[in-house]
Amino acid sequence: MSKVKEVKRENTTFIFHDDYCKDTTPEGAKAISKEIAKLVLPVLRAAYLHKEGTG
């Protein structure tokens, strides 16, 4: 397993490894992205709305 990229955003660190996606097809990658969006988008939207309400 090889670390490809590390991204830090505030108190969160995203670490990307090549072992999971190196054999993933473009269609598979799109399906994975859609699943991630289903999970993450509602949380990000709620956090944004909460932040806007306290501004």
Predicted model as a PDB file, atoms N, CA, C, CB and O in Angstrom, pLDDT in the B-factor column:
MODEL        1                                                                  
ATOM      1  N   MET A   1       0.855  -1.168   0.000  1.00 71.00           N  
ATOM      2  CA  MET A   1       0.000   0.000   0.000  1.00 71.00           C  
ATOM      3  C   MET A   1       0.900   1.229   0.000  1.00 71.00           C  
ATOM      4  CB  MET A   1      -0.972  -0.001   1.224  1.00 71.00           C  
ATOM      5  O   MET A   1       1.836   1.335   0.792  1.00 71.00           O  
ATOM      6  N   SER A   2       0.599   2.137  -0.891  1.00 82.00           N  
ATOM      7  CA  SER A   2       1.399   3.343  -1.019  1.00 82.00           C  
ATOM      8  C   SER A   2       0.524   4.569  -0.810  1.00 82.00           C  
ATOM      9  CB  SER A   2       2.089   3.397  -2.392  1.00 82.00           C  
ATOM     10  O   SER A   2      -0.549   4.686  -1.403  1.00 82.00           O  
ATOM     11  N   LYS A   3       0.988   5.478   0.034  1.00 82.00           N  
ATOM     12  CA  LYS A   3       0.243   6.717   0.252  1.00 82.00           C  
ATOM     13  C   LYS A   3       0.455   7.607  -0.963  1.00 82.00           C  
ATOM     14  CB  LYS A   3       0.697   7.439   1.572  1.00 82.00           C  
ATOM     15  O   LYS A   3       1.589   7.913  -1.330  1.00 82.00           O  
ATOM     16  N   VAL A   4      -0.652   8.023  -1.588  1.00 85.00           N  
ATOM     17  CA  VAL A   4      -0.588   8.831  -2.793  1.00 85.00           C  
ATOM     18  C   VAL A   4      -0.656  10.315  -2.457  1.00 85.00           C  
ATOM     19  CB  VAL A   4      -1.716   8.453  -3.745  1.00 85.00           C  
ATOM     20  O   VAL A   4       0.068  11.128  -3.031  1.00 85.00           O  
ATOM     21  N   LYS A   5      -1.536  10.656  -1.517  1.00 90.00           N  
ATOM     22  CA  LYS A   5      -1.740  12.071  -1.210  1.00 90.00           C  
ATOM     23  C   LYS A   5      -2.286  12.215   0.202  1.00 90.00           C  
ATOM     24  CB  LYS A   5      -2.699  12.726  -2.231  1.00 90.00           C  
ATOM     25  O   LYS A   5      -3.017  11.355   0.693  1.00 90.00           O  
ATOM     26  N   GLU A   6      -1.917  13.320   0.847  1.00 93.00           N  
ATOM     27  CA  GLU A   6      -2.448  13.659   2.160  1.00 93.00           C  
ATOM     28  C   GLU A   6      -2.952  15.095   2.098  1.00 93.00           C  
ATOM     29  CB  GLU A   6      -1.367  13.481   3.285  1.00 93.00           C  
ATOM     30  O   GLU A   6      -2.220  16.003   1.704  1.00 93.00           O  
ATOM     31  N   VAL A   7      -4.209  15.293   2.491  1.00 94.00           N  
ATOM     32  CA  VAL A   7      -4.835  16.610   2.438  1.00 94.00           C  
ATOM     33  C   VAL A   7      -5.345  16.947   3.828  1.00 94.00           C  
ATOM     34  CB  VAL A   7      -5.993  16.652   1.388  1.00 94.00           C  
ATOM     35  O   VAL A   7      -6.057  16.150   4.439  1.00 94.00           O  
ATOM     36  N   LYS A   8      -4.986  18.124   4.335  1.00 95.00           N  
ATOM     37  CA  LYS A   8      -5.464  18.563   5.641  1.00 95.00           C  
ATOM     38  C   LYS A   8      -6.427  19.726   5.453  1.00 95.00           C  
ATOM     39  CB  LYS A   8      -4.281  18.970   6.562  1.00 95.00           C  
ATOM     40  O   LYS A   8      -6.123  20.704   4.769  1.00 95.00           O  
ATOM     41  N   ARG A   9      -7.594  19.599   6.074  1.00 93.00           N  
ATOM     42  CA  ARG A   9      -8.605  20.644   6.066  1.00 93.00           C  
ATOM     43  C   ARG A   9      -9.053  20.847   7.510  1.00 93.00           C  
ATOM     44  CB  ARG A   9      -9.817  20.276   5.128  1.00 93.00           C  
ATOM     45  O   ARG A   9      -9.723  19.989   8.085  1.00 93.00           O  
ATOM     46  N   GLU A  10      -8.685  21.971   8.083  1.00 92.00           N  
ATOM     47  CA  GLU A  10      -8.982  22.276   9.476  1.00 92.00           C  
ATOM     48  C   GLU A  10      -8.520  21.126  10.367  1.00 92.00           C  
ATOM     49  CB  GLU A  10     -10.491  22.542   9.669  1.00 92.00           C  
ATOM     50  O   GLU A  10      -7.325  20.833  10.411  1.00 92.00           O  
ATOM     51  N   ASN A  11      -9.438  20.466  11.079  1.00 92.00           N  
ATOM     52  CA  ASN A  11      -9.009  19.400  11.989  1.00 92.00           C  
ATOM     53  C   ASN A  11      -9.185  17.996  11.406  1.00 92.00           C  
ATOM     54  CB  ASN A  11      -9.776  19.501  13.281  1.00 92.00           C  
ATOM     55  O   ASN A  11      -9.196  17.009  12.142  1.00 92.00           O  
ATOM     56  N   THR A  12      -9.323  17.913  10.072  1.00 93.00           N  
ATOM     57  CA  THR A  12      -9.500  16.626   9.406  1.00 93.00           C  
ATOM     58  C   THR A  12      -8.342  16.375   8.443  1.00 93.00           C  
ATOM     59  CB  THR A  12     -10.852  16.579   8.655  1.00 93.00           C  
ATOM     60  O   THR A  12      -7.923  17.276   7.717  1.00 93.00           O  
ATOM     61  N   THR A  13      -7.834  15.159   8.442  1.00 95.00           N  
ATOM     62  CA  THR A  13      -6.785  14.768   7.506  1.00 95.00           C  
ATOM     63  C   THR A  13      -7.297  13.626   6.645  1.00 95.00           C  
ATOM     64  CB  THR A  13      -5.486  14.358   8.254  1.00 95.00           C  
ATOM     65  O   THR A  13      -7.750  12.603   7.159  1.00 95.00           O  
ATOM     66  N   PHE A  14      -7.222  13.808   5.322  1.00 93.00           N  
ATOM     67  CA  PHE A  14      -7.600  12.788   4.364  1.00 93.00           C  
ATOM     68  C   PHE A  14      -6.320  12.177   3.818  1.00 93.00           C  
ATOM     69  CB  PHE A  14      -8.491  13.375   3.220  1.00 93.00           C  
ATOM     70  O   PHE A  14      -5.452  12.898   3.325  1.00 93.00           O  
ATOM     71  N   ILE A  15      -6.192  10.864   3.898  1.00 90.00           N  
ATOM     72  CA  ILE A  15      -5.016  10.178   3.385  1.00 90.00           C  
ATOM     73  C   ILE A  15      -5.481   9.198   2.313  1.00 90.00           C  
ATOM     74  CB  ILE A  15      -4.232   9.444   4.530  1.00 90.00           C  
ATOM     75  O   ILE A  15      -6.303   8.318   2.570  1.00 90.00           O  
ATOM     76  N   PHE A  16      -4.946   9.364   1.120  1.00 86.00           N  
ATOM     77  CA  PHE A  16      -5.334   8.537  -0.016  1.00 86.00           C  
ATOM     78  C   PHE A  16      -4.235   7.520  -0.304  1.00 86.00           C  
ATOM     79  CB  PHE A  16      -5.616   9.409  -1.265  1.00 86.00           C  
ATOM     80  O   PHE A  16      -3.061   7.870  -0.422  1.00 86.00           O  
ATOM     81  N   HIS A  17      -4.633   6.268  -0.414  1.00 84.00           N  
ATOM     82  CA  HIS A  17      -3.716   5.164  -0.724  1.00 84.00           C  
ATOM     83  C   HIS A  17      -4.096   4.582  -2.083  1.00 84.00           C  
ATOM     84  CB  HIS A  17      -3.759   4.056   0.391  1.00 84.00           C  
ATOM     85  O   HIS A  17      -5.260   4.646  -2.478  1.00 84.00           O  
ATOM     86  N   ASP A  18      -3.138   4.023  -2.792  1.00 79.00           N  
ATOM     87  CA  ASP A  18      -3.412   3.486  -4.125  1.00 79.00           C  
ATOM     88  C   ASP A  18      -3.921   2.048  -4.130  1.00 79.00           C  
ATOM     89  CB  ASP A  18      -2.178   3.565  -4.949  1.00 79.00           C  
ATOM     90  O   ASP A  18      -4.352   1.567  -5.179  1.00 79.00           O  
ATOM     91  N   ASP A  19      -3.888   1.358  -3.022  1.00 77.00           N  
ATOM     92  CA  ASP A  19      -4.284  -0.047  -3.017  1.00 77.00           C  
ATOM     93  C   ASP A  19      -5.783  -0.242  -3.231  1.00 77.00           C  
ATOM     94  CB  ASP A  19      -3.874  -0.686  -1.716  1.00 77.00           C  
ATOM     95  O   ASP A  19      -6.193  -1.299  -3.710  1.00 77.00           O  
ATOM     96  N   TYR A  20      -6.595   0.725  -2.897  1.00 67.00           N  
ATOM     97  CA  TYR A  20      -8.039   0.565  -3.024  1.00 67.00           C  
ATOM     98  C   TYR A  20      -8.525   0.887  -4.432  1.00 67.00           C  
ATOM     99  CB  TYR A  20      -8.751   1.448  -2.020  1.00 67.00           C  
ATOM    100  O   TYR A  20      -9.443   0.239  -4.935  1.00 67.00           O  
ATOM    101  N   CYS A  21      -7.919   1.877  -5.066  1.00 68.00           N  
ATOM    102  CA  CYS A  21      -8.486   2.360  -6.321  1.00 68.00           C  
ATOM    103  C   CYS A  21      -7.641   2.115  -7.557  1.00 68.00           C  
ATOM    104  CB  CYS A  21      -8.736   3.793  -6.208  1.00 68.00           C  
ATOM    105  O   CYS A  21      -8.065   2.479  -8.654  1.00 68.00           O  
ATOM    106  N   LYS A  22      -6.477   1.521  -7.430  1.00 72.00           N  
ATOM    107  CA  LYS A  22      -5.617   1.394  -8.605  1.00 72.00           C  
ATOM    108  C   LYS A  22      -6.221   0.516  -9.697  1.00 72.00           C  
ATOM    109  CB  LYS A  22      -4.281   0.837  -8.198  1.00 72.00           C  
ATOM    110  O   LYS A  22      -5.893   0.687 -10.871  1.00 72.00           O  
ATOM    111  N   ASP A  23      -7.092  -0.417  -9.334  1.00 81.00           N  
ATOM    112  CA  ASP A  23      -7.732  -1.273 -10.327  1.00 81.00           C  
ATOM    113  C   ASP A  23      -9.202  -0.928 -10.545  1.00 81.00           C  
ATOM    114  CB  ASP A  23      -7.610  -2.716  -9.911  1.00 81.00           C  
ATOM    115  O   ASP A  23      -9.943  -1.708 -11.142  1.00 81.00           O  
ATOM    116  N   THR A  24      -9.620   0.233 -10.065  1.00 85.00           N  
ATOM    117  CA  THR A  24     -11.011   0.646 -10.179  1.00 85.00           C  
ATOM    118  C   THR A  24     -11.272   1.232 -11.574  1.00 85.00           C  
ATOM    119  CB  THR A  24     -11.362   1.677  -9.079  1.00 85.00           C  
ATOM    120  O   THR A  24     -10.499   2.049 -12.074  1.00 85.00           O  
ATOM    121  N   THR A  25     -12.361   0.804 -12.178  1.00 90.00           N  
ATOM    122  CA  THR A  25     -12.731   1.329 -13.496  1.00 90.00           C  
ATOM    123  C   THR A  25     -13.319   2.730 -13.333  1.00 90.00           C  
ATOM    124  CB  THR A  25     -13.750   0.384 -14.210  1.00 90.00           C  
ATOM    125  O   THR A  25     -13.720   3.095 -12.227  1.00 90.00           O  
ATOM    126  N   PRO A  26     -13.379   3.519 -14.396  1.00 90.00           N  
ATOM    127  CA  PRO A  26     -14.025   4.843 -14.306  1.00 90.00           C  
ATOM    128  C   PRO A  26     -15.477   4.744 -13.827  1.00 90.00           C  
ATOM    129  CB  PRO A  26     -13.981   5.544 -15.671  1.00 90.00           C  
ATOM    130  O   PRO A  26     -15.947   5.599 -13.077  1.00 90.00           O  
ATOM    131  N   GLU A  27     -16.172   3.713 -14.260  1.00 94.00           N  
ATOM    132  CA  GLU A  27     -17.564   3.522 -13.820  1.00 94.00           C  
ATOM    133  C   GLU A  27     -17.625   3.212 -12.327  1.00 94.00           C  
ATOM    134  CB  GLU A  27     -18.235   2.386 -14.622  1.00 94.00           C  
ATOM    135  O   GLU A  27     -18.495   3.704 -11.610  1.00 94.00           O  
ATOM    136  N   GLY A  28     -16.690   2.392 -11.880  1.00 92.00           N  
ATOM    137  CA  GLY A  28     -16.629   2.065 -10.457  1.00 92.00           C  
ATOM    138  C   GLY A  28     -16.296   3.282  -9.620  1.00 92.00           C  
ATOM    139  O   GLY A  28     -16.864   3.476  -8.546  1.00 92.00           O  
ATOM    140  N   ALA A  29     -15.374   4.106 -10.108  1.00 86.00           N  
ATOM    141  CA  ALA A  29     -15.005   5.327  -9.390  1.00 86.00           C  
ATOM    142  C   ALA A  29     -16.193   6.277  -9.297  1.00 86.00           C  
ATOM    143  CB  ALA A  29     -13.823   6.025 -10.083  1.00 86.00           C  
ATOM    144  O   ALA A  29     -16.404   6.914  -8.265  1.00 86.00           O  
ATOM    145  N   LYS A  30     -16.967   6.372 -10.370  1.00 92.00           N  
ATOM    146  CA  LYS A  30     -18.152   7.240 -10.353  1.00 92.00           C  
ATOM    147  C   LYS A  30     -19.176   6.726  -9.343  1.00 92.00           C  
ATOM    148  CB  LYS A  30     -18.788   7.324 -11.763  1.00 92.00           C  
ATOM    149  O   LYS A  30     -19.777   7.517  -8.615  1.00 92.00           O  
ATOM    150  N   ALA A  31     -19.377   5.423  -9.292  1.00 94.00           N  
ATOM    151  CA  ALA A  31     -20.316   4.830  -8.337  1.00 94.00           C  
ATOM    152  C   ALA A  31     -19.855   5.092  -6.896  1.00 94.00           C  
ATOM    153  CB  ALA A  31     -20.454   3.306  -8.590  1.00 94.00           C  
ATOM    154  O   ALA A  31     -20.665   5.414  -6.028  1.00 94.00           O  
ATOM    155  N   ILE A  32     -18.565   4.953  -6.657  1.00 90.00           N  
ATOM    156  CA  ILE A  32     -18.019   5.225  -5.326  1.00 90.00           C  
ATOM    157  C   ILE A  32     -18.231   6.688  -4.955  1.00 90.00           C  
ATOM    158  CB  ILE A  32     -16.519   4.870  -5.269  1.00 90.00           C  
ATOM    159  O   ILE A  32     -18.628   6.995  -3.831  1.00 90.00           O  
ATOM    160  N   SER A  33     -17.967   7.589  -5.896  1.00 91.00           N  
ATOM    161  CA  SER A  33     -18.151   9.025  -5.649  1.00 91.00           C  
ATOM    162  C   SER A  33     -19.596   9.347  -5.311  1.00 91.00           C  
ATOM    163  CB  SER A  33     -17.711   9.838  -6.866  1.00 91.00           C  
ATOM    164  O   SER A  33     -19.865  10.156  -4.423  1.00 91.00           O  
ATOM    165  N   LYS A  34     -20.523   8.720  -6.013  1.00 95.00           N  
ATOM    166  CA  LYS A  34     -21.946   8.958  -5.729  1.00 95.00           C  
ATOM    167  C   LYS A  34     -22.319   8.486  -4.327  1.00 95.00           C  
ATOM    168  CB  LYS A  34     -22.824   8.248  -6.768  1.00 95.00           C  
ATOM    169  O   LYS A  34     -23.070   9.164  -3.625  1.00 95.00           O  
ATOM    170  N   GLU A  35     -21.805   7.337  -3.917  1.00 95.00           N  
ATOM    171  CA  GLU A  35     -22.089   6.825  -2.576  1.00 95.00           C  
ATOM    172  C   GLU A  35     -21.511   7.751  -1.496  1.00 95.00           C  
ATOM    173  CB  GLU A  35     -21.516   5.404  -2.416  1.00 95.00           C  
ATOM    174  O   GLU A  35     -22.154   8.012  -0.480  1.00 95.00           O  
ATOM    175  N   ILE A  36     -20.303   8.237  -1.731  1.00 92.00           N  
ATOM    176  CA  ILE A  36     -19.684   9.169  -0.776  1.00 92.00           C  
ATOM    177  C   ILE A  36     -20.519  10.440  -0.691  1.00 92.00           C  
ATOM    178  CB  ILE A  36     -18.220   9.507  -1.192  1.00 92.00           C  
ATOM    179  O   ILE A  36     -20.764  10.951   0.402  1.00 92.00           O  
ATOM    180  N   ALA A  37     -20.958  10.954  -1.840  1.00 94.00           N  
ATOM    181  CA  ALA A  37     -21.763  12.173  -1.854  1.00 94.00           C  
ATOM    182  C   ALA A  37     -23.070  11.992  -1.083  1.00 94.00           C  
ATOM    183  CB  ALA A  37     -22.060  12.590  -3.293  1.00 94.00           C  
ATOM    184  O   ALA A  37     -23.509  12.901  -0.378  1.00 94.00           O  
ATOM    185  N   LYS A  38     -23.688  10.824  -1.216  1.00 96.00           N  
ATOM    186  CA  LYS A  38     -24.935  10.559  -0.481  1.00 96.00           C  
ATOM    187  C   LYS A  38     -24.727  10.649   1.022  1.00 96.00           C  
ATOM    188  CB  LYS A  38     -25.485   9.178  -0.842  1.00 96.00           C  
ATOM    189  O   LYS A  38     -25.607  11.108   1.750  1.00 96.00           O  
ATOM    190  N   LEU A  39     -23.558  10.210   1.486  1.00 94.00           N  
ATOM    191  CA  LEU A  39     -23.264  10.225   2.915  1.00 94.00           C  
ATOM    192  C   LEU A  39     -22.795  11.593   3.399  1.00 94.00           C  
ATOM    193  CB  LEU A  39     -22.216   9.186   3.234  1.00 94.00           C  
ATOM    194  O   LEU A  39     -23.189  12.047   4.473  1.00 94.00           O  
ATOM    195  N   VAL A  40     -21.965  12.238   2.613  1.00 94.00           N  
ATOM    196  CA  VAL A  40     -21.278  13.440   3.077  1.00 94.00           C  
ATOM    197  C   VAL A  40     -22.076  14.722   2.832  1.00 94.00           C  
ATOM    198  CB  VAL A  40     -19.938  13.548   2.400  1.00 94.00           C  
ATOM    199  O   VAL A  40     -22.082  15.610   3.685  1.00 94.00           O  
ATOM    200  N   LEU A  41     -22.740  14.832   1.697  1.00 94.00           N  
ATOM    201  CA  LEU A  41     -23.422  16.072   1.354  1.00 94.00           C  
ATOM    202  C   LEU A  41     -24.431  16.522   2.407  1.00 94.00           C  
ATOM    203  CB  LEU A  41     -24.114  15.913   0.039  1.00 94.00           C  
ATOM    204  O   LEU A  41     -24.425  17.701   2.761  1.00 94.00           O  
ATOM    205  N   PRO A  42     -25.289  15.662   2.923  1.00 93.00           N  
ATOM    206  CA  PRO A  42     -26.225  16.121   3.952  1.00 93.00           C  
ATOM    207  C   PRO A  42     -25.516  16.656   5.207  1.00 93.00           C  
ATOM    208  CB  PRO A  42     -27.154  14.982   4.340  1.00 93.00           C  
ATOM    209  O   PRO A  42     -25.978  17.621   5.816  1.00 93.00           O  
ATOM    210  N   VAL A  43     -24.418  16.043   5.582  1.00 93.00           N  
ATOM    211  CA  VAL A  43     -23.669  16.498   6.758  1.00 93.00           C  
ATOM    212  C   VAL A  43     -23.040  17.860   6.490  1.00 93.00           C  
ATOM    213  CB  VAL A  43     -22.581  15.472   7.142  1.00 93.00           C  
ATOM    214  O   VAL A  43     -23.101  18.752   7.337  1.00 93.00           O  
ATOM    215  N   LEU A  44     -22.442  18.020   5.326  1.00 92.00           N  
ATOM    216  CA  LEU A  44     -21.839  19.308   4.980  1.00 92.00           C  
ATOM    217  C   LEU A  44     -22.891  20.408   4.889  1.00 92.00           C  
ATOM    218  CB  LEU A  44     -21.080  19.201   3.657  1.00 92.00           C  
ATOM    219  O   LEU A  44     -22.661  21.531   5.338  1.00 92.00           O  
ATOM    220  N   ARG A  45     -24.033  20.087   4.312  1.00 91.00           N  
ATOM    221  CA  ARG A  45     -25.115  21.065   4.196  1.00 91.00           C  
ATOM    222  C   ARG A  45     -25.599  21.491   5.582  1.00 91.00           C  
ATOM    223  CB  ARG A  45     -26.286  20.483   3.375  1.00 91.00           C  
ATOM    224  O   ARG A  45     -25.797  22.682   5.825  1.00 91.00           O  
ATOM    225  N   ALA A  46     -25.789  20.545   6.479  1.00 93.00           N  
ATOM    226  CA  ALA A  46     -26.239  20.868   7.835  1.00 93.00           C  
ATOM    227  C   ALA A  46     -25.206  21.722   8.564  1.00 93.00           C  
ATOM    228  CB  ALA A  46     -26.516  19.583   8.629  1.00 93.00           C  
ATOM    229  O   ALA A  46     -25.565  22.669   9.264  1.00 93.00           O  
ATOM    230  N   ALA A  47     -23.927  21.393   8.402  1.00 91.00           N  
ATOM    231  CA  ALA A  47     -22.879  22.179   9.051  1.00 91.00           C  
ATOM    232  C   ALA A  47     -22.850  23.596   8.502  1.00 91.00           C  
ATOM    233  CB  ALA A  47     -21.511  21.512   8.865  1.00 91.00           C  
ATOM    234  O   ALA A  47     -22.682  24.550   9.261  1.00 91.00           O  
ATOM    235  N   TYR A  48     -23.012  23.742   7.207  1.00 90.00           N  
ATOM    236  CA  TYR A  48     -23.022  25.063   6.579  1.00 90.00           C  
ATOM    237  C   TYR A  48     -24.207  25.884   7.073  1.00 90.00           C  
ATOM    238  CB  TYR A  48     -23.068  24.933   5.047  1.00 90.00           C  
ATOM    239  O   TYR A  48     -24.050  27.054   7.421  1.00 90.00           O  
ATOM    240  N   LEU A  49     -25.382  25.280   7.106  1.00 90.00           N  
ATOM    241  CA  LEU A  49     -26.569  25.999   7.562  1.00 90.00           C  
ATOM    242  C   LEU A  49     -26.450  26.384   9.034  1.00 90.00           C  
ATOM    243  CB  LEU A  49     -27.822  25.150   7.341  1.00 90.00           C  
ATOM    244  O   LEU A  49     -26.887  27.463   9.434  1.00 90.00           O  
ATOM    245  N   HIS A  50     -25.864  25.509   9.832  1.00 88.00           N  
ATOM    246  CA  HIS A  50     -25.657  25.816  11.246  1.00 88.00           C  
ATOM    247  C   HIS A  50     -24.702  26.998  11.392  1.00 88.00           C  
ATOM    248  CB  HIS A  50     -25.108  24.581  11.999  1.00 88.00           C  
ATOM    249  O   HIS A  50     -24.946  27.898  12.196  1.00 88.00           O  
ATOM    250  N   LYS A  51     -23.629  26.997  10.627  1.00 84.00           N  
ATOM    251  CA  LYS A  51     -22.647  28.071  10.675  1.00 84.00           C  
ATOM    252  C   LYS A  51     -23.254  29.387  10.212  1.00 84.00           C  
ATOM    253  CB  LYS A  51     -21.436  27.721   9.819  1.00 84.00           C  
ATOM    254  O   LYS A  51     -23.000  30.430  10.816  1.00 84.00           O  
ATOM    255  N   GLU A  52     -24.046  29.355   9.155  1.00 81.00           N  
ATOM    256  CA  GLU A  52     -24.704  30.557   8.655  1.00 81.00           C  
ATOM    257  C   GLU A  52     -25.678  31.119   9.678  1.00 81.00           C  
ATOM    258  CB  GLU A  52     -25.432  30.260   7.352  1.00 81.00           C  
ATOM    259  O   GLU A  52     -25.840  32.335   9.786  1.00 81.00           O  
ATOM    260  N   GLY A  53     -26.325  30.239  10.427  1.00 78.00           N  
ATOM    261  CA  GLY A  53     -27.289  30.679  11.436  1.00 78.00           C  
ATOM    262  C   GLY A  53     -26.650  31.326  12.644  1.00 78.00           C  
ATOM    263  O   GLY A  53     -27.311  32.063  13.375  1.00 78.00           O  
ATOM    264  N   THR A  54     -25.348  31.057  12.871  1.00 68.00           N  
ATOM    265  CA  THR A  54     -24.665  31.624  14.038  1.00 68.00           C  
ATOM    266  C   THR A  54     -23.787  32.801  13.664  1.00 68.00           C  
ATOM    267  CB  THR A  54     -23.827  30.564  14.724  1.00 68.00           C  
ATOM    268  O   THR A  54     -23.109  33.370  14.520  1.00 68.00           O  
ATOM    269  N   GLY A  55     -23.793  33.177  12.378  1.00 54.00           N  
ATOM    270  CA  GLY A  55     -22.900  34.212  11.866  1.00 54.00           C  
ATOM    271  C   GLY A  55     -23.213  35.564  12.353  1.00 54.00           C  
ATOM    272  O   GLY A  55     -22.531  36.524  11.992  1.00 54.00           O  
TER     273      GLY A  55                                                      
ENDMDL                                                                          
END                                                                             
